[in-house]
Amino acid sequence: MNVLSLFDGMSCGRIALDRIGIEYDKYYACEVDRSALLVSSINYPDTIRLGDVRSWREWDIDWSSIGLLIGGSPCQGFSYSGKGLAFNDPRSVLFFEYVDILNHIRSVNPDVLFLLENVNMKSEFMDIITSYLGVSPVFINSSLLSAQSRQRQYWCNWNISMPEDLGIELSQVLEGGLPDCGLGGRVVGRRLQANGKRSDYDKTIPLRQYLEVRFDGKQNCLTTVYKDSVVPFEPYDGRTVIEFNGGRGRKGDYSVDRGYCRMMTPLECERLQTVPEGYTAGASQGQRYRMLGNGWTVDVIAHILKGV
């Protein structure tokens, strides 16, 4: 069996395949992000790289040999935290490239297996994806198999069972020697008054983004982190409260306690995504955060692929 991974990122799908011992002959990957390609190449130098998904008609591969198609098309247009552009978003519209490739493979191999992942989204968008793929999604929260709350929808043409809750908490994945923030949380893109109220505020009062804390022992969903939002976790005095002046969007992923917060380390983020420790070490710190935020929770994908 050959595997084709679209929007491959740093090859979380291949990690999952190897983790559960699924044998395959060739692993084809479609990705254009330079940092993701670097990390994937370091860990999997034998991957056959195909470039931009929009050039798929030019690929010189034996389409009939593809037994498994996997991918997570860009989610920004569907995410509740985005602008809600859905298929009008130039990234999320790439879903239709996935559909075209799937249909092309089906024309020469009707038995091809496929898996598509995306965010939890409005039912109207989900219904469109379902209508094109012909299967209903299964909702799984990564919190069942990791210390991260990460809600995702999975479409595939085999049965998916719900994974058992392993009860993993954030405190179990934190590095030693750093402040132990036993409660998970992150700075969120909400603009609040000094008293913390979300509405009926005096617009003359300077607004800030405040920390929200989860009390279930989990970390909030890792997201894309941009270079200008990275806050070093060293040096750290144990007393400083990091606050961001108002503005739109998230400003990074954090572990927090009521008195302080610190940025999570790349290693801790790898553990949250159940990626092998040090897997992303070939990239810069900022790119590691970004890739892990864009990636898959490997143990969730491994659980789903057991059905193959």
Secondary structure, 3 states (H helix, E strand, C coil): CEEEEECCCCCHHHHHHHHCCCCCCCEEECCCCHHHHHHHHHHCCCCEECCCHHHHHHCCCCHHHEEEEEECCCCCCCCCCCCCCHHHCCCHHHHHHHHHHHHHHHHHCCCCEEEEEEECCCHHHHHHHHHHHCCCCEEEEHHHCCCECCEEEEEECCCCCCCCCCCCCHHHCCCCCCCCCCEEEEECCCCECCCCCCCCCCCCCCCEECEEECCCCCECCCCCCCHHHCCCCCCCCCCCCCCEECCCCCCCCEEECCCCEEECCHHHHHHHCCCCCCCCCCCCHHHHHHHHHHCCCHHHHHHHHCCC
